[in-house]
């Protein structure tokens, strides 16, 4: 099961713990340096 984070109306308190598939990201995305980045899964 997966749920889109935009489906929530209120704050969830969740934080990003990592980025996956960063090699496929668009060049218009900036990924923060304080979160681990994986080029693939």
C-alpha positions in Angstrom: 0.0 0.0 0.0 1.2 3.5 -0.7 -0.3 6.8 0.2 0.5 10.2 -1.5 1.7 12.7 1.1 -0.4 15.4 -0.6 -3.5 13.4 0.4 -3.2 14.7 4.0 -4.9 17.9 5.0 -3.0 18.4 8.3 0.7 18.3 9.2 2.0 14.7 9.7 5.2 15.3 11.5 7.0 13.1 9.0 10.5 13.9 7.6 12.5 12.8 4.6 15.1 10.2 5.6 16.6 9.6 2.1 16.3 10.0 -1.6 16.3 7.0 -4.0 16.7 6.8 -7.7 18.5 10.2 -7.6 20.2 9.4 -10.9 16.8 9.6 -12.7 15.8 13.0 -11.1 15.1 16.0 -13.4 17.8 18.6 -13.5 15.4 21.1 -12.1 15.3 19.3 -8.7 17.8 20.3 -5.9 18.3 17.6 -3.3 19.4 18.8 0.1 22.9 17.7 1.3 21.7 16.7 4.8 19.7 13.7 3.5 21.3 10.5 2.2 21.1 10.1 -1.6 21.0 6.7 -3.4 21.6 6.6 -7.2 19.3 3.5 -7.4 17.5 1.1 -5.1 
